[in-house]
């Protein structure tokens, strides 16, 4: 097992990457089936041709979900310390389409200690294949300290 990270092991600026993915129409359809969000702007080429972007766009929440800590390299290091996912905010900057390659990132921006660990705040964002930001936001987690885990 990998060396586990606890609250006191994090520093402002620590950065973690997730594997990139190239979006396909299957991603859009699976997400629509899972959530029930079957608006034709996400899958119907003819309908989407008459929308603002002119072609099917990825669901915003699909893109936000791709920033999940559980899909990131960081998840391997917090099995023992992660307590709860407390909140998420996300701003949608640019649309994604079938064929867009997304690169998810997390970066530590705030650390608020408590007696048993602390609040870990991460910037969470997706870049496309050109390095442009698609979504940008924040995840907040409750993480145990090493002494509280003992």
N, C-alpha and C positions, 0 to 999 in steps of 0.2 A: 504494500500500500504506500502511496505517496505521502510525503511529509505534509501533515495537515496545517492549515493556516487558521489562526484564531484572531480575534479582534486586534490584539496588540502587534500582530505580525504585518498588518497593513500600513501603508504609508500613502500620503497624498501623492497622486501622480502615478501610482501603480497602474499598469495598463494590461488588459487581457483581451485576446482575440478569440473569435469563434471561426469555425471553418466557413469559407465562402460558399454560396449556393447560387446557381443560375436558375431563375424562376421559369417555370413552365406553366402551361395552361392546367396541368394536373394539380399544381400547388393551389391555384385559384379555385378549382372545382372541389378539391378535398376540403379546403377551408370553408367554402360555401356549404358543403354537406355537413361538416362538423358544427358550424355555428348557426346554420339556417339563413345566413345572409346571402341570398341568391339573386341580388340585384343584377340585372342583365349588363350593367356597365362593367362587371368584372369578368364576363365570359362570352357575351354575345357580340361578335364582330360587327354585325349589321347595326345593332342598337348603339354600340359604342362609337361607331363611325359618326354619329350625329351628336356626340357629347363634346364637351370642352377639349378633351385630349385626343379625340378621334380614334381611339382604339381602347381595348379592354385594359383597365388599370387594376393593380393589386389592391386588395382590401387593406385599409390602413392598419387594422388590428392584426392582420397577417404579418405585416412588416414589423409592427411593434413586438409581436411575439418572437420574432427572430433575434431579438436582443436578450432573450431569456438567459439568466445566469446558468440554468441547467443545460443549455446548449453551448455554453462557453467553456474554454479550457479551465476556467476558475473552478467549475463545479467539482472537479477531481480533488481539489484541495480544501474543500469546506464541508465534506460529508459529516464530520463530527462537530463542527462549530455553528453551522447555519441553524438558526432557530425559526425565523419567519421572514417572509417577504411582506413588507409593510405597505409600500405604495409604489406607484409608477405614474409619471407624467410623460407625455410625448407630444412633440410638435411635428407636424408633417410638412416637410419643406419642398419635396419634389416627388412626382409620381414614379412608380415602378411599373414595368410592363413585362410581358412574356419576353424572355431573353435578357432581362436585366440581371447582372451578377451583383449580389449584395455581400458586403463585408461587414459583419457585426463587431462592435468594440464595446468594452466596458473600461472605465477609468475611475479610480478612487478620487472623489472630490471633497468629501467631508468625513470626519471621524468624530463621533460624540461618545466619549466613554461613559460607562455606568458601572455599578458595583459588580455586575456579573458578565460584563462584556461591553457592548455598545452598539450604536447605530452607525452602520456603514452606508454611505451614500455614494452611488456610482453614476457618472454620466454614462448613458447608454445611447449609442447611435449606430446607424447603418450608412455606409457609403456605397455608391455604385461603382462600376468598373472604371469610371473616370475620376474617382475620388471625390465626387460631389455628395454632400450629405442629403439623404432621403428623409430620415427621421432623426430627431435629436431630443433626448429627454433625460430622465433621471429615474433610477431605481433606488429604493431604500430598504435595507435589510437589518434585522436584529441578529447579531452575531455574538456568540459566547466568548469569554476570555479563556485563556489557557487554564487559569486557576479555578474557574467555575466548572471546567470540564473534568477536572481531576477527581 
